[in-house]
Amino acid sequence: MIEAVMIWNEPNNKSHWDFEIDPEWRIFADMAIAAA
């Protein structure tokens, strides 16, 4: 059972997101749209 969900709010934190893999932010956008 899922008790809580946290929406990620720090895509600009290099320790959490690799800008070189997703320079156009498309992967991030797809993930945010799916979460919404």
mmCIF entry with sequence, helices, sheets and N, C-alpha, C, O atoms, coordinates in Angstrom:
data_MODEL
# 
_entry.id   MODEL 
# 
_entity.id                         1 
_entity.type                       polymer 
_entity.pdbx_number_of_molecules   1 
# 
_entity_poly.entity_id                      1 
_entity_poly.type                           'polypeptide(L)' 
_entity_poly.nstd_linkage                   no 
_entity_poly.nstd_monomer                   no 
_entity_poly.pdbx_seq_one_letter_code       MIEAVMIWNEPNNKSHWDFEIDPEWRIFADMAIAAA 
_entity_poly.pdbx_seq_one_letter_code_can   MIEAVMIWNEPNNKSHWDFEIDPEWRIFADMAIAAA 
_entity_poly.pdbx_strand_id                 A 
# 
loop_
_entity_poly_seq.entity_id 
_entity_poly_seq.num 
_entity_poly_seq.mon_id 
_entity_poly_seq.hetero 
1 1  MET n 
1 2  ILE n 
1 3  GLU n 
1 4  ALA n 
1 5  VAL n 
1 6  MET n 
1 7  ILE n 
1 8  TRP n 
1 9  ASN n 
1 10 GLU n 
1 11 PRO n 
1 12 ASN n 
1 13 ASN n 
1 14 LYS n 
1 15 SER n 
1 16 HIS n 
1 17 TRP n 
1 18 ASP n 
1 19 PHE n 
1 20 GLU n 
1 21 ILE n 
1 22 ASP n 
1 23 PRO n 
1 24 GLU n 
1 25 TRP n 
1 26 ARG n 
1 27 ILE n 
1 28 PHE n 
1 29 ALA n 
1 30 ASP n 
1 31 MET n 
1 32 ALA n 
1 33 ILE n 
1 34 ALA n 
1 35 ALA n 
1 36 ALA n 
# 
_struct_asym.id          A 
_struct_asym.entity_id   1 
# 
_struct_conf.conf_type_id            HELX_P 
_struct_conf.id                      HELX_P1 
_struct_conf.pdbx_PDB_helix_id       AA1 
_struct_conf.beg_label_comp_id       ARG 
_struct_conf.beg_label_asym_id       A 
_struct_conf.beg_label_seq_id        26 
_struct_conf.pdbx_beg_PDB_ins_code   ? 
_struct_conf.end_label_comp_id       ALA 
_struct_conf.end_label_asym_id       A 
_struct_conf.end_label_seq_id        35 
_struct_conf.pdbx_end_PDB_ins_code   ? 
_struct_conf.beg_auth_comp_id        ARG 
_struct_conf.beg_auth_asym_id        A 
_struct_conf.beg_auth_seq_id         26 
_struct_conf.end_auth_comp_id        ALA 
_struct_conf.end_auth_asym_id        A 
_struct_conf.end_auth_seq_id         35 
_struct_conf.pdbx_PDB_helix_class    1 
_struct_conf.details                 ? 
_struct_conf.pdbx_PDB_helix_length   10 
# 
_struct_conf_type.id          HELX_P 
_struct_conf_type.criteria    ? 
_struct_conf_type.reference   ? 
# 
loop_
_atom_site.group_PDB 
_atom_site.id 
_atom_site.type_symbol 
_atom_site.label_atom_id 
_atom_site.label_alt_id 
_atom_site.label_comp_id 
_atom_site.label_asym_id 
_atom_site.label_entity_id 
_atom_site.label_seq_id 
_atom_site.pdbx_PDB_ins_code 
_atom_site.Cartn_x 
_atom_site.Cartn_y 
_atom_site.Cartn_z 
_atom_site.occupancy 
_atom_site.B_iso_or_equiv 
_atom_site.pdbx_formal_charge 
_atom_site.auth_seq_id 
_atom_site.auth_comp_id 
_atom_site.auth_asym_id 
_atom_site.auth_atom_id 
_atom_site.pdbx_PDB_model_num 
ATOM 1   N N  . MET A 1 1  ? 0.838  -1.177 0.000   1.00 0.00 ? 1  MET A N  1 
ATOM 2   C CA . MET A 1 1  ? 0.000  0.000  0.000   1.00 0.00 ? 1  MET A CA 1 
ATOM 3   C C  . MET A 1 1  ? 0.890  1.249  0.000   1.00 0.00 ? 1  MET A C  1 
ATOM 4   O O  . MET A 1 1  ? 1.867  1.321  0.745   1.00 0.00 ? 1  MET A O  1 
ATOM 5   N N  . ILE A 1 2  ? 0.549  2.218  -0.830  1.00 0.00 ? 2  ILE A N  1 
ATOM 6   C CA . ILE A 1 2  ? 1.275  3.487  -0.888  1.00 0.00 ? 2  ILE A CA 1 
ATOM 7   C C  . ILE A 1 2  ? 0.682  4.431  0.149   1.00 0.00 ? 2  ILE A C  1 
ATOM 8   O O  . ILE A 1 2  ? -0.525 4.673  0.165   1.00 0.00 ? 2  ILE A O  1 
ATOM 9   N N  . GLU A 1 3  ? 1.536  4.959  1.010   1.00 0.00 ? 3  GLU A N  1 
ATOM 10  C CA . GLU A 1 3  ? 1.073  5.872  2.056   1.00 0.00 ? 3  GLU A CA 1 
ATOM 11  C C  . GLU A 1 3  ? 1.279  7.335  1.704   1.00 0.00 ? 3  GLU A C  1 
ATOM 12  O O  . GLU A 1 3  ? 0.548  8.200  2.186   1.00 0.00 ? 3  GLU A O  1 
ATOM 13  N N  . ALA A 1 4  ? 2.265  7.616  0.872   1.00 0.00 ? 4  ALA A N  1 
ATOM 14  C CA . ALA A 1 4  ? 2.547  9.014  0.530   1.00 0.00 ? 4  ALA A CA 1 
ATOM 15  C C  . ALA A 1 4  ? 3.261  9.085  -0.810  1.00 0.00 ? 4  ALA A C  1 
ATOM 16  O O  . ALA A 1 4  ? 3.909  8.133  -1.243  1.00 0.00 ? 4  ALA A O  1 
ATOM 17  N N  . VAL A 1 5  ? 3.126  10.227 -1.449  1.00 0.00 ? 5  VAL A N  1 
ATOM 18  C CA . VAL A 1 5  ? 3.807  10.494 -2.717  1.00 0.00 ? 5  VAL A CA 1 
ATOM 19  C C  . VAL A 1 5  ? 4.453  11.861 -2.612  1.00 0.00 ? 5  VAL A C  1 
ATOM 20  O O  . VAL A 1 5  ? 3.830  12.813 -2.140  1.00 0.00 ? 5  VAL A O  1 
ATOM 21  N N  . MET A 1 6  ? 5.704  11.963 -3.053  1.00 0.00 ? 6  MET A N  1 
ATOM 22  C CA . MET A 1 6  ? 6.387  13.248 -3.040  1.00 0.00 ? 6  MET A CA 1 
ATOM 23  C C  . MET A 1 6  ? 6.677  13.664 -4.482  1.00 0.00 ? 6  MET A C  1 
ATOM 24  O O  . MET A 1 6  ? 7.321  12.925 -5.227  1.00 0.00 ? 6  MET A O  1 
ATOM 25  N N  . ILE A 1 7  ? 6.209  14.829 -4.865  1.00 0.00 ? 7  ILE A N  1 
ATOM 26  C CA . ILE A 1 7  ? 6.514  15.366 -6.193  1.00 0.00 ? 7  ILE A CA 1 
ATOM 27  C C  . ILE A 1 7  ? 7.859  16.079 -6.098  1.00 0.00 ? 7  ILE A C  1 
ATOM 28  O O  . ILE A 1 7  ? 8.078  16.927 -5.233  1.00 0.00 ? 7  ILE A O  1 
ATOM 29  N N  . TRP A 1 8  ? 8.738  15.716 -6.999  1.00 0.00 ? 8  TRP A N  1 
ATOM 30  C CA . TRP A 1 8  ? 10.097 16.219 -6.981  1.00 0.00 ? 8  TRP A CA 1 
ATOM 31  C C  . TRP A 1 8  ? 10.123 17.681 -7.384  1.00 0.00 ? 8  TRP A C  1 
ATOM 32  O O  . TRP A 1 8  ? 9.541  18.054 -8.402  1.00 0.00 ? 8  TRP A O  1 
ATOM 33  N N  . ASN A 1 9  ? 10.790 18.513 -6.598  1.00 0.00 ? 9  ASN A N  1 
ATOM 34  C CA . ASN A 1 9  ? 10.781 19.949 -6.864  1.00 0.00 ? 9  ASN A CA 1 
ATOM 35  C C  . ASN A 1 9  ? 12.162 20.540 -7.119  1.00 0.00 ? 9  ASN A C  1 
ATOM 36  O O  . ASN A 1 9  ? 12.320 21.760 -7.076  1.00 0.00 ? 9  ASN A O  1 
ATOM 37  N N  . GLU A 1 10 ? 13.159 19.712 -7.383  1.00 0.00 ? 10 GLU A N  1 
ATOM 38  C CA . GLU A 1 10 ? 14.498 20.248 -7.590  1.00 0.00 ? 10 GLU A CA 1 
ATOM 39  C C  . GLU A 1 10 ? 15.153 19.729 -8.872  1.00 0.00 ? 10 GLU A C  1 
ATOM 40  O O  . GLU A 1 10 ? 16.209 19.102 -8.796  1.00 0.00 ? 10 GLU A O  1 
ATOM 41  N N  . PRO A 1 11 ? 14.573 19.966 -10.023 1.00 0.00 ? 11 PRO A N  1 
ATOM 42  C CA . PRO A 1 11 ? 15.226 19.496 -11.247 1.00 0.00 ? 11 PRO A CA 1 
ATOM 43  C C  . PRO A 1 11 ? 16.500 20.271 -11.551 1.00 0.00 ? 11 PRO A C  1 
ATOM 44  O O  . PRO A 1 11 ? 17.309 19.835 -12.370 1.00 0.00 ? 11 PRO A O  1 
ATOM 45  N N  . ASN A 1 12 ? 16.687 21.418 -10.900 1.00 0.00 ? 12 ASN A N  1 
ATOM 46  C CA . ASN A 1 12 ? 17.883 22.218 -11.134 1.00 0.00 ? 12 ASN A CA 1 
ATOM 47  C C  . ASN A 1 12 ? 19.046 21.800 -10.242 1.00 0.00 ? 12 ASN A C  1 
ATOM 48  O O  . ASN A 1 12 ? 20.121 22.394 -10.328 1.00 0.00 ? 12 ASN A O  1 
ATOM 49  N N  . ASN A 1 13 ? 18.865 20.812 -9.401  1.00 0.00 ? 13 ASN A N  1 
ATOM 50  C CA . ASN A 1 13 ? 19.924 20.323 -8.528  1.00 0.00 ? 13 ASN A CA 1 
ATOM 51  C C  . ASN A 1 13 ? 20.712 19.259 -9.277  1.00 0.00 ? 13 ASN A C  1 
ATOM 52  O O  . ASN A 1 13 ? 20.192 18.178 -9.555  1.00 0.00 ? 13 ASN A O  1 
ATOM 53  N N  . LYS A 1 14 ? 21.958 19.556 -9.604  1.00 0.00 ? 14 LYS A N  1 
ATOM 54  C CA . LYS A 1 14 ? 22.771 18.661 -10.438 1.00 0.00 ? 14 LYS A CA 1 
ATOM 55  C C  . LYS A 1 14 ? 22.974 17.290 -9.796  1.00 0.00 ? 14 LYS A C  1 
ATOM 56  O O  . LYS A 1 14 ? 23.212 16.310 -10.502 1.00 0.00 ? 14 LYS A O  1 
ATOM 57  N N  . SER A 1 15 ? 22.886 17.208 -8.480  1.00 0.00 ? 15 SER A N  1 
ATOM 58  C CA . SER A 1 15 ? 23.036 15.900 -7.840  1.00 0.00 ? 15 SER A CA 1 
ATOM 59  C C  . SER A 1 15 ? 21.796 15.032 -8.040  1.00 0.00 ? 15 SER A C  1 
ATOM 60  O O  . SER A 1 15 ? 21.842 13.826 -7.794  1.00 0.00 ? 15 SER A O  1 
ATOM 61  N N  . HIS A 1 16 ? 20.679 15.635 -8.487  1.00 0.00 ? 16 HIS A N  1 
ATOM 62  C CA . HIS A 1 16 ? 19.446 14.887 -8.679  1.00 0.00 ? 16 HIS A CA 1 
ATOM 63  C C  . HIS A 1 16 ? 19.058 14.721 -10.145 1.00 0.00 ? 16 HIS A C  1 
ATOM 64  O O  . HIS A 1 16 ? 18.254 13.848 -10.471 1.00 0.00 ? 16 HIS A O  1 
ATOM 65  N N  . TRP A 1 17 ? 19.608 15.532 -11.020 1.00 0.00 ? 17 TRP A N  1 
ATOM 66  C CA . TRP A 1 17 ? 19.233 15.460 -12.440 1.00 0.00 ? 17 TRP A CA 1 
ATOM 67  C C  . TRP A 1 17 ? 20.453 15.744 -13.298 1.00 0.00 ? 17 TRP A C  1 
ATOM 68  O O  . TRP A 1 17 ? 21.181 16.704 -13.044 1.00 0.00 ? 17 TRP A O  1 
ATOM 69  N N  . ASP A 1 18 ? 20.683 14.919 -14.313 1.00 0.00 ? 18 ASP A N  1 
ATOM 70  C CA . ASP A 1 18 ? 21.838 15.080 -15.199 1.00 0.00 ? 18 ASP A CA 1 
ATOM 71  C C  . ASP A 1 18 ? 21.409 15.861 -16.441 1.00 0.00 ? 18 ASP A C  1 
ATOM 72  O O  . ASP A 1 18 ? 20.725 15.327 -17.315 1.00 0.00 ? 18 ASP A O  1 
ATOM 73  N N  . PHE A 1 19 ? 21.811 17.108 -16.509 1.00 0.00 ? 19 PHE A N  1 
ATOM 74  C CA . PHE A 1 19 ? 21.433 17.975 -17.625 1.00 0.00 ? 19 PHE A CA 1 
ATOM 75  C C  . PHE A 1 19 ? 22.017 17.499 -18.953 1.00 0.00 ? 19 PHE A C  1 
ATOM 76  O O  . PHE A 1 19 ? 21.456 17.783 -20.012 1.00 0.00 ? 19 PHE A O  1 
ATOM 77  N N  . GLU A 1 20 ? 23.133 16.782 -18.908 1.00 0.00 ? 20 GLU A N  1 
ATOM 78  C CA . GLU A 1 20 ? 23.756 16.311 -20.146 1.00 0.00 ? 20 GLU A CA 1 
ATOM 79  C C  . GLU A 1 20 ? 22.933 15.205 -20.799 1.00 0.00 ? 20 GLU A C  1 
ATOM 80  O O  . GLU A 1 20 ? 22.943 15.073 -22.023 1.00 0.00 ? 20 GLU A O  1 
ATOM 81  N N  . ILE A 1 21 ? 22.230 14.422 -20.014 1.00 0.00 ? 21 ILE A N  1 
ATOM 82  C CA . ILE A 1 21 ? 21.397 13.355 -20.564 1.00 0.00 ? 21 ILE A CA 1 
ATOM 83  C C  . ILE A 1 21 ? 20.095 13.922 -21.125 1.00 0.00 ? 21 ILE A C  1 
ATOM 84  O O  . ILE A 1 21 ? 19.550 13.394 -22.094 1.00 0.00 ? 21 ILE A O  1 
ATOM 85  N N  . ASP A 1 22 ? 19.600 14.995 -20.515 1.00 0.00 ? 22 ASP A N  1 
ATOM 86  C CA . ASP A 1 22 ? 18.309 15.571 -20.903 1.00 0.00 ? 22 ASP A CA 1 
ATOM 87  C C  . ASP A 1 22 ? 18.434 17.085 -21.120 1.00 0.00 ? 22 ASP A C  1 
ATOM 88  O O  . ASP A 1 22 ? 17.811 17.860 -20.395 1.00 0.00 ? 22 ASP A O  1 
ATOM 89  N N  . PRO A 1 23 ? 19.237 17.520 -22.115 1.00 0.00 ? 23 PRO A N  1 
ATOM 90  C CA . PRO A 1 23 ? 19.472 18.959 -22.292 1.00 0.00 ? 23 PRO A CA 1 
ATOM 91  C C  . PRO A 1 23 ? 18.225 19.739 -22.712 1.00 0.00 ? 23 PRO A C  1 
ATOM 92  O O  . PRO A 1 23 ? 18.136 20.940 -22.456 1.00 0.00 ? 23 PRO A O  1 
ATOM 93  N N  . GLU A 1 24 ? 17.280 19.086 -23.340 1.00 0.00 ? 24 GLU A N  1 
ATOM 94  C CA . GLU A 1 24 ? 16.053 19.760 -23.786 1.00 0.00 ? 24 GLU A CA 1 
ATOM 95  C C  . GLU A 1 24 ? 14.934 19.667 -22.747 1.00 0.00 ? 24 GLU A C  1 
ATOM 96  O O  . GLU A 1 24 ? 13.847 20.201 -22.962 1.00 0.00 ? 24 GLU A O  1 
ATOM 97  N N  . TRP A 1 25 ? 15.192 18.992 -21.622 1.00 0.00 ? 25 TRP A N  1 
ATOM 98  C CA . TRP A 1 25 ? 14.222 18.811 -20.532 1.00 0.00 ? 25 TRP A CA 1 
ATOM 99  C C  . TRP A 1 25 ? 13.011 17.986 -20.962 1.00 0.00 ? 25 TRP A C  1 
ATOM 100 O O  . TRP A 1 25 ? 11.960 18.064 -20.326 1.00 0.00 ? 25 TRP A O  1 
ATOM 101 N N  . ARG A 1 26 ? 13.139 17.200 -22.025 1.00 0.00 ? 26 ARG A N  1 
ATOM 102 C CA . ARG A 1 26 ? 12.002 16.401 -22.503 1.00 0.00 ? 26 ARG A CA 1 
ATOM 103 C C  . ARG A 1 26 ? 11.687 15.237 -21.569 1.00 0.00 ? 26 ARG A C  1 
ATOM 104 O O  . ARG A 1 26 ? 10.520 14.960 -21.292 1.00 0.00 ? 26 ARG A O  1 
ATOM 105 N N  . ILE A 1 27 ? 12.717 14.558 -21.087 1.00 0.00 ? 27 ILE A N  1 
ATOM 106 C CA . ILE A 1 27 ? 12.493 13.440 -20.167 1.00 0.00 ? 27 ILE A CA 1 
ATOM 107 C C  . ILE A 1 27 ? 11.846 13.953 -18.884 1.00 0.00 ? 27 ILE A C  1 
ATOM 108 O O  . ILE A 1 27 ? 10.906 13.352 -18.364 1.00 0.00 ? 27 ILE A O  1 
ATOM 109 N N  . PHE A 1 28 ? 12.364 15.068 -18.386 1.00 0.00 ? 28 PHE A N  1 
ATOM 110 C CA . PHE A 1 28 ? 11.788 15.652 -17.172 1.00 0.00 ? 28 PHE A CA 1 
ATOM 111 C C  . PHE A 1 28 ? 10.337 16.061 -17.399 1.00 0.00 ? 28 PHE A C  1 
ATOM 112 O O  . PHE A 1 28 ? 9.482  15.809 -16.549 1.00 0.00 ? 28 PHE A O  1 
ATOM 113 N N  . ALA A 1 29 ? 10.053 16.688 -18.532 1.00 0.00 ? 29 ALA A N  1 
ATOM 114 C CA . ALA A 1 29 ? 8.687  17.127 -18.828 1.00 0.00 ? 29 ALA A CA 1 
ATOM 115 C C  . ALA A 1 29 ? 7.739  15.936 -18.916 1.00 0.00 ? 29 ALA A C  1 
ATOM 116 O O  . ALA A 1 29 ? 6.626  15.995 -18.394 1.00 0.00 ? 29 ALA A O  1 
ATOM 117 N N  . ASP A 1 30 ? 8.162  14.861 -19.565 1.00 0.00 ? 30 ASP A N  1 
ATOM 118 C CA . ASP A 1 30 ? 7.325  13.663 -19.649 1.00 0.00 ? 30 ASP A CA 1 
ATOM 119 C C  . ASP A 1 30 ? 7.042  13.096 -18.260 1.00 0.00 ? 30 ASP A C  1 
ATOM 120 O O  . ASP A 1 30 ? 5.924  12.666 -17.973 1.00 0.00 ? 30 ASP A O  1 
ATOM 121 N N  . MET A 1 31 ? 8.061  13.099 -17.404 1.00 0.00 ? 31 MET A N  1 
ATOM 122 C CA . MET A 1 31 ? 7.890  12.589 -16.050 1.00 0.00 ? 31 MET A CA 1 
ATOM 123 C C  . MET A 1 31 ? 6.928  13.471 -15.248 1.00 0.00 ? 31 MET A C  1 
ATOM 124 O O  . MET A 1 31 ? 6.079  12.957 -14.520 1.00 0.00 ? 31 MET A O  1 
ATOM 125 N N  . ALA A 1 32 ? 7.055  14.788 -15.377 1.00 0.00 ? 32 ALA A N  1 
ATOM 126 C CA . ALA A 1 32 ? 6.182  15.708 -14.644 1.00 0.00 ? 32 ALA A CA 1 
ATOM 127 C C  . ALA A 1 32 ? 4.738  15.606 -15.134 1.00 0.00 ? 32 ALA A C  1 
ATOM 128 O O  . ALA A 1 32 ? 3.805  15.660 -14.333 1.00 0.00 ? 32 ALA A O  1 
ATOM 129 N N  . ILE A 1 33 ? 4.555  15.462 -16.435 1.00 0.00 ? 33 ILE A N  1 
ATOM 130 C CA . ILE A 1 33 ? 3.207  15.318 -16.993 1.00 0.00 ? 33 ILE A CA 1 
ATOM 131 C C  . ILE A 1 33 ? 2.569  14.021 -16.501 1.00 0.00 ? 33 ILE A C  1 
ATOM 132 O O  . ILE A 1 33 ? 1.394  14.002 -16.133 1.00 0.00 ? 33 ILE A O  1 
ATOM 133 N N  . ALA A 1 34 ? 3.338  12.951 -16.495 1.00 0.00 ? 34 ALA A N  1 
ATOM 134 C CA . ALA A 1 34 ? 2.805  11.666 -16.029 1.00 0.00 ? 34 ALA A CA 1 
ATOM 135 C C  . ALA A 1 34 ? 2.451  11.718 -14.542 1.00 0.00 ? 34 ALA A C  1 
ATOM 136 O O  . ALA A 1 34 ? 1.471  11.110 -14.111 1.00 0.00 ? 34 ALA A O  1 
ATOM 137 N N  . ALA A 1 35 ? 3.245  12.437 -13.771 1.00 0.00 ? 35 ALA A N  1 
ATOM 138 C CA . ALA A 1 35 ? 2.975  12.546 -12.330 1.00 0.00 ? 35 ALA A CA 1 
ATOM 139 C C  . ALA A 1 35 ? 1.735  13.377 -12.050 1.00 0.00 ? 35 ALA A C  1 
ATOM 140 O O  . ALA A 1 35 ? 1.023  13.141 -11.074 1.00 0.00 ? 35 ALA A O  1 
ATOM 141 N N  . ALA A 1 36 ? 1.483  14.350 -12.913 1.00 0.00 ? 36 ALA A N  1 
ATOM 142 C CA . ALA A 1 36 ? 0.321  15.223 -12.697 1.00 0.00 ? 36 ALA A CA 1 
ATOM 143 C C  . ALA A 1 36 ? -0.943 14.480 -13.016 1.00 0.00 ? 36 ALA A C  1 
ATOM 144 O O  . ALA A 1 36 ? -2.034 15.038 -12.898 1.00 0.00 ? 36 ALA A O  1 
# 
